[in-house]
Amino acid sequence: MSKMIEEYEAYRARMNERILSEDNQAVKRFFGVDTLTYRDGALPVKTKEMLGLVSSMVLRCDDCIRYHLQQCRKEGVTRAEFFDIFSVALVVGGSIVIPHLRRAVEFLDEMEKQ
């Protein structure tokens, strides 16, 4: 596993565990709603993850982008589909998305090396 991916996954897991160890029902419920949202429903998981990736790029959240890149890949999103997703994010978000696109492609390249 690449160092970039390993560090991201370790940090995310460690901090999620830390956050959820607190006795705060609102935070725990929000995490639960997030999990429920990405289950199969009227839309399949793959579609929801692609929507999550576009939204994350438009909102310019690099951690979220990495997470949804990984989930999309698990759902079988192809490189061509990723670049269609990226094009939607650019049209919706504008040129300010370009730095996040660079980092998304870098992370995608790292995932594809595995």
MODELLER restraints for C-alpha pairs under 7 A, 6 or more apart:
rsr = mdl.restraints
at = mdl.atoms
rsr.add(forms.Gaussian(group=physical.xy_distance, feature=features.Distance(at['CA:1:A'], at['CA:114:A']), mean=6.38, stdev=0.5))
rsr.add(forms.Gaussian(group=physical.xy_distance, feature=features.Distance(at['CA:2:A'], at['CA:110:A']), mean=6.58, stdev=0.5))
rsr.add(forms.Gaussian(group=physical.xy_distance, feature=features.Distance(at['CA:20:A'], at['CA:28:A']), mean=6.27, stdev=0.5))
rsr.add(forms.Gaussian(group=physical.xy_distance, feature=features.Distance(at['CA:38:A'], at['CA:45:A']), mean=5.92, stdev=0.5))
rsr.add(forms.Gaussian(group=physical.xy_distance, feature=features.Distance(at['CA:38:A'], at['CA:48:A']), mean=6.09, stdev=0.5))
rsr.add(forms.Gaussian(group=physical.xy_distance, feature=features.Distance(at['CA:39:A'], at['CA:45:A']), mean=5.73, stdev=0.5))
rsr.add(forms.Gaussian(group=physical.xy_distance, feature=features.Distance(at['CA:46:A'], at['CA:72:A']), mean=6.29, stdev=0.5))
rsr.add(forms.Gaussian(group=physical.xy_distance, feature=features.Distance(at['CA:46:A'], at['CA:75:A']), mean=5.38, stdev=0.5))
rsr.add(forms.Gaussian(group=physical.xy_distance, feature=features.Distance(at['CA:49:A'], at['CA:68:A']), mean=5.96, stdev=0.5))
rsr.add(forms.Gaussian(group=physical.xy_distance, feature=features.Distance(at['CA:49:A'], at['CA:71:A']), mean=6.47, stdev=0.5))
rsr.add(forms.Gaussian(group=physical.xy_distance, feature=features.Distance(at['CA:49:A'], at['CA:72:A']), mean=5.64, stdev=0.5))
rsr.add(forms.Gaussian(group=physical.xy_distance, feature=features.Distance(at['CA:50:A'], at['CA:72:A']), mean=6.36, stdev=0.5))
rsr.add(forms.Gaussian(group=physical.xy_distance, feature=features.Distance(at['CA:50:A'], at['CA:85:A']), mean=6.84, stdev=0.5))
rsr.add(forms.Gaussian(group=physical.xy_distance, feature=features.Distance(at['CA:52:A'], at['CA:68:A']), mean=6.33, stdev=0.5))
rsr.add(forms.Gaussian(group=physical.xy_distance, feature=features.Distance(at['CA:53:A'], at['CA:65:A']), mean=5.71, stdev=0.5))
rsr.add(forms.Gaussian(group=physical.xy_distance, feature=features.Distance(at['CA:53:A'], at['CA:68:A']), mean=5.17, stdev=0.5))
rsr.add(forms.Gaussian(group=physical.xy_distance, feature=features.Distance(at['CA:53:A'], at['CA:69:A']), mean=6.72, stdev=0.5))
rsr.add(forms.Gaussian(group=physical.xy_distance, feature=features.Distance(at['CA:54:A'], at['CA:85:A']), mean=6.26, stdev=0.5))
rsr.add(forms.Gaussian(group=physical.xy_distance, feature=features.Distance(at['CA:54:A'], at['CA:86:A']), mean=6.98, stdev=0.5))
rsr.add(forms.Gaussian(group=physical.xy_distance, feature=features.Distance(at['CA:54:A'], at['CA:88:A']), mean=6.91, stdev=0.5))
rsr.add(forms.Gaussian(group=physical.xy_distance, feature=features.Distance(at['CA:54:A'], at['CA:89:A']), mean=5.03, stdev=0.5))
rsr.add(forms.Gaussian(group=physical.xy_distance, feature=features.Distance(at['CA:56:A'], at['CA:64:A']), mean=5.66, stdev=0.5))
rsr.add(forms.Gaussian(group=physical.xy_distance, feature=features.Distance(at['CA:56:A'], at['CA:65:A']), mean=5.40, stdev=0.5))
rsr.add(forms.Gaussian(group=physical.xy_distance, feature=features.Distance(at['CA:57:A'], at['CA:65:A']), mean=6.16, stdev=0.5))
rsr.add(forms.Gaussian(group=physical.xy_distance, feature=features.Distance(at['CA:57:A'], at['CA:89:A']), mean=6.08, stdev=0.5))
rsr.add(forms.Gaussian(group=physical.xy_distance, feature=features.Distance(at['CA:57:A'], at['CA:97:A']), mean=6.35, stdev=0.5))
rsr.add(forms.Gaussian(group=physical.xy_distance, feature=features.Distance(at['CA:57:A'], at['CA:100:A']), mean=6.53, stdev=0.5))
rsr.add(forms.Gaussian(group=physical.xy_distance, feature=features.Distance(at['CA:58:A'], at['CA:89:A']), mean=5.78, stdev=0.5))
rsr.add(forms.Gaussian(group=physical.xy_distance, feature=features.Distance(at['CA:58:A'], at['CA:92:A']), mean=6.87, stdev=0.5))
rsr.add(forms.Gaussian(group=physical.xy_distance, feature=features.Distance(at['CA:58:A'], at['CA:93:A']), mean=4.75, stdev=0.5))
rsr.add(forms.Gaussian(group=physical.xy_distance, feature=features.Distance(at['CA:58:A'], at['CA:97:A']), mean=6.29, stdev=0.5))
rsr.add(forms.Gaussian(group=physical.xy_distance, feature=features.Distance(at['CA:60:A'], at['CA:97:A']), mean=6.65, stdev=0.5))
rsr.add(forms.Gaussian(group=physical.xy_distance, feature=features.Distance(at['CA:60:A'], at['CA:100:A']), mean=6.45, stdev=0.5))
rsr.add(forms.Gaussian(group=physical.xy_distance, feature=features.Distance(at['CA:62:A'], at['CA:100:A']), mean=6.63, stdev=0.5))
rsr.add(forms.Gaussian(group=physical.xy_distance, feature=features.Distance(at['CA:65:A'], at['CA:104:A']), mean=6.73, stdev=0.5))
rsr.add(forms.Gaussian(group=physical.xy_distance, feature=features.Distance(at['CA:66:A'], at['CA:104:A']), mean=6.83, stdev=0.5))
rsr.add(forms.Gaussian(group=physical.xy_distance, feature=features.Distance(at['CA:66:A'], at['CA:107:A']), mean=6.97, stdev=0.5))
rsr.add(forms.Gaussian(group=physical.xy_distance, feature=features.Distance(at['CA:69:A'], at['CA:108:A']), mean=6.97, stdev=0.5))
rsr.add(forms.Gaussian(group=physical.xy_distance, feature=features.Distance(at['CA:86:A'], at['CA:101:A']), mean=7.00, stdev=0.5))
rsr.add(forms.Gaussian(group=physical.xy_distance, feature=features.Distance(at['CA:90:A'], at['CA:97:A']), mean=5.98, stdev=0.5))
